[in-house]
Amino acid sequence: MQCSLQVPSCVECDGILKPDVVFFGDNVARQLVDYIYSLVDDSDTLLVLGSSLFVSQLIHSHINNSL
């Protein structure tokens, strides 16, 4: 079975064009992670929505470590 999917390239740098989302298995920029952790640290309440238990475990771990 052959796939006919064609990934578009950037006309300026010839890199792969991707939407502004983080795909499963991709990394999140360290600057963004640090910013989010600072928001979590400064919050009184945090509501986490999502389908990945791994994400909630990371947030839970971070909150416990900062107490």
Steps between C-alpha positions, in 0.01 A plus 500: 500500500643838400415828664431799277535755780713795397640716780522868398835680518577857599572713193767697692703230680372176341415368850189297578188709569312397812201653679561683829427193713710243684461153357527190718869429551612853408683726744363826638736798493682535836408870523129413472531220759670739746229761441220247558666375820519858626128542434428174686717612793315834521150350474259427784305239303581293193253317277669254264305364204631246254523140402855417606564379854871559443444878474301513823767293677767751396295795625418314823868422552598862444236627745610251769865596454426869547304456826 
